[in-house]
Amino acid sequence: MSRQVKIGAVGCGVVASAYYFPFLMDHPEADLVAVCDLDEQRVKDCQRLFGAREGYTDYFEMLEKADIEAVWILTGPGTHKLFSIAAAKAGKHILLQKPMATTKADADAIQAAVKEAGVKCLVEPSQQSPLQRPFPKLRSLVKDGALGDPYWFSFIWTGPDHDNGGLGHNPYGAAAFLNKESGGMLYDYAYGPSQIVSMFGACKSVMAMSALQMPSRQIVPESDYTDYLAKATDPWDANYWDAVVKAPKTDACTMEAPDTYNILYEMHSGWIGMFHVGRPFHPIPKGVRSGAMEVFGTEGNIYFDPRPGIMATVYSTKQDMLENPDENGWMDIGKEGDLSKGKWPKPTPGGFNYYHESSRLMCDAILNDTPILIDEDWGAHINEMLTGAQESAETGKKYMMKTTVDW
Ligand SMILES: NC(=O)c1ccc[n+]([C@@H]2O[C@H](COP(=O)([O-])OP(=O)(O)OC[C@H]3O[C@@H](n4cnc5c(N)ncnc54)[C@H](O)[C@@H]3O)[C@@H](O)[C@H]2O)c1
């Protein structure tokens, strides 16, 4: 067999069991050597379901004892600095779930540790990054002037509205963006800055206002997930989301950080636009868009489009810059399929499975010593667009970005 990357994963939570572990279990370039979680039951069940040979409840013990060359850090944001720096110091490559950190100082420390150790680092999300194929195409259209001069953009992100039923907040786990340590809802949405940079290039400044509108919340008990995992028998169908959105929310929980943000981003390319973070509490009518990006230039527009299989639709007065526009001058840009080509129990038609794609990319980069576009520098820039928004909201002042990316 060709060489496999020896992986230890920390965090046997929802994202790990629903997305990463089934892929790692099957991927020919991956060997899921060890899994780790504070919750021993979750460790045992992930070993049973996904075939990891070793189980740990102490991350540092896993780093020391397991024969691994890379870690997949799939825990909540409060652990990311400690876990990433320890991994880098131990010479392990790192795949780090978003958000990179909840302060710029922590992101800086991770970036420095990775550079000093010379290990590879991928900072999620690869979704809504240049690695999702439509974005380089959209970036070229914007950069090459299909929209003319910059006018404005808006990106209202209210989702996910699971099955159109509304959600309000993550239905489980206070660590998932309700407690103070998690930084609040803003830090769930690295996808927003990532898409904005993917479309318009590096960010120059940030202004924001935030609010805590609904401090009292109800969530699904944490133990429900452990019970769900213990009963799961099909590793390809251990996706808790289907169960959790319908489960009764019986635990009272206090939202300790802001739950809505209205942010203005100024980009070096001249584009200025707004990004809204918040979540709907009630169903959205079928067929009505629940938040997407709209871009308006002096010569054209881009709409992210809710039609199946379509990512975005573009209009330009410079029709020769569009490929096969329709009779009204619009060009549709399709979604890319699941590039990982792995088994997937419930494929989203045309969906991009970012967890699979990032894992595949990380293994390739380690085995072939190739660079990673969404590395610690990209991650630090995207993350600063979050921490900068928080700082601006707290101080009432414009925040000037210190990091940049060449994209
Ligand atoms: N759930 C999703 O669909 C989803 C999607 C995209 C990204 N993410 C990201 O993934 C991360 C985890 O989210 P989740 O939804 O899986 O959360 P989760 O609460 O379901 O899982 C986190 C797990 O980490 C474990 N953990 C916490 N501290 C630990 C420690 N010190 N040592 C070992 N284990 C520890 C917890 O016991 C838990 O099992 C977050 O940063 C989130 O942004 C989640």
The ligand as an SDF file (V2000), in Angstrom:
LIG
                    3D

 44 48  0  0  0  0  0  0  0  0999 V2000
  -20.9640   20.7800   14.1890 N   0  0  0  0  0  0  0  0  0  0  0  0
  -20.7280   21.1910   12.9510 C   0  0  0  0  0  0  0  0  0  0  0  0
  -21.4680   20.8590   12.0200 O   0  0  0  0  0  0  0  0  0  0  0  0
  -19.5480   22.0590   12.6510 C   0  0  0  0  0  0  0  0  0  0  0  0
  -19.4190   22.5140   11.3400 C   0  0  0  0  0  0  0  0  0  0  0  0
  -18.3150   23.2650   10.9990 C   0  0  0  0  0  0  0  0  0  0  0  0
  -17.3680   23.5480   11.9490 C   0  0  0  0  0  0  0  0  0  0  0  0
  -17.4950   23.1220   13.2350 N   0  0  0  0  0  0  0  0  0  0  0  0
  -16.4250   23.4790   14.1990 C   0  0  0  0  0  0  0  0  0  0  0  0
  -15.9260   22.3190   14.8320 O   0  0  0  0  0  0  0  0  0  0  0  0
  -15.5450   22.6150   16.1730 C   0  0  0  0  0  0  0  0  0  0  0  0
  -16.2720   21.6380   17.0770 C   0  0  0  0  0  0  0  0  0  0  0  0
  -17.6530   21.7600   16.8500 O   0  0  0  0  0  0  0  0  0  0  0  0
  -18.6640   20.5610   17.1950 P   0  0  0  0  0  0  0  0  0  0  0  0
  -19.9720   21.0040   16.7000 O   0  0  0  0  0  0  0  0  0  0  0  0
  -18.1150   19.2680   16.7410 O   0  0  0  0  0  0  0  0  0  0  0  0
  -18.6450   20.6430   18.7920 O   0  0  0  0  0  0  0  0  0  0  0  0
  -18.9400   19.4760   19.8480 P   0  0  0  0  0  0  0  0  0  0  0  0
  -19.1990   20.1490   21.1390 O   0  0  0  0  0  0  0  0  0  0  0  0
  -19.9450   18.5360   19.3100 O   0  0  0  0  0  0  0  0  0  0  0  0
  -17.5590   18.6900   19.8990 O   0  0  0  0  0  0  0  0  0  0  0  0
  -16.4180   19.1500   20.5320 C   0  0  0  0  0  0  0  0  0  0  0  0
  -15.8110   17.9550   21.2760 C   0  0  0  0  0  0  0  0  0  0  0  0
  -14.5690   18.3760   21.8020 O   0  0  0  0  0  0  0  0  0  0  0  0
  -14.4270   17.7640   23.0710 C   0  0  0  0  0  0  0  0  0  0  0  0
  -13.4660   18.5410   23.8600 N   0  0  0  0  0  0  0  0  0  0  0  0
  -13.6330   19.7700   24.3910 C   0  0  0  0  0  0  0  0  0  0  0  0
  -12.5200   20.1330   25.0760 N   0  0  0  0  0  0  0  0  0  0  0  0
  -11.6440   19.1170   24.9500 C   0  0  0  0  0  0  0  0  0  0  0  0
  -10.3380   18.8870   25.4430 C   0  0  0  0  0  0  0  0  0  0  0  0
   -9.7160   19.7910   26.2020 N   0  0  0  0  0  0  0  0  0  0  0  0
   -9.7140   17.7260   25.1240 N   0  0  0  0  0  0  0  0  0  0  0  0
  -10.3330   16.7960   24.3600 C   0  0  0  0  0  0  0  0  0  0  0  0
  -11.6030   16.9600   23.8820 N   0  0  0  0  0  0  0  0  0  0  0  0
  -12.2390   18.0970   24.1720 C   0  0  0  0  0  0  0  0  0  0  0  0
  -15.8300   17.7770   23.6470 C   0  0  0  0  0  0  0  0  0  0  0  0
  -15.9650   16.8340   24.6970 O   0  0  0  0  0  0  0  0  0  0  0  0
  -16.6580   17.4510   22.4310 C   0  0  0  0  0  0  0  0  0  0  0  0
  -16.9040   16.0640   22.2950 O   0  0  0  0  0  0  0  0  0  0  0  0
  -15.9440   24.0720   16.4260 C   0  0  0  0  0  0  0  0  0  0  0  0
  -14.7850   24.8670   16.4170 O   0  0  0  0  0  0  0  0  0  0  0  0
  -16.8790   24.4270   15.2740 C   0  0  0  0  0  0  0  0  0  0  0  0
  -16.6830   25.7490   14.8210 O   0  0  0  0  0  0  0  0  0  0  0  0
  -18.5850   22.3840   13.6010 C   0  0  0  0  0  0  0  0  0  0  0  0
  1  2  1  0
  2  3  2  0
  2  4  1  0
  4  5  1  0
  4 44  2  0
  5  6  2  0
  6  7  1  0
  7  8  2  0
  8  9  1  0
  8 44  1  0
  9 10  1  0
  9 42  1  0
 10 11  1  0
 11 12  1  0
 11 40  1  0
 12 13  1  0
 13 14  1  0
 14 15  2  0
 14 16  1  0
 14 17  1  0
 17 18  1  0
 18 19  2  0
 18 20  1  0
 18 21  1  0
 21 22  1  0
 22 23  1  0
 23 24  1  0
 23 38  1  0
 24 25  1  0
 25 26  1  0
 25 36  1  0
 26 27  1  0
 26 35  1  0
 27 28  2  0
 28 29  1  0
 29 30  1  0
 29 35  2  0
 30 31  1  0
 30 32  2  0
 32 33  1  0
 33 34  2  0
 34 35  1  0
 36 37  1  0
 36 38  1  0
 38 39  1  0
 40 41  1  0
 40 42  1  0
 42 43  1  0
M  CHG  2   8   1  16  -1
M  END
$$$$
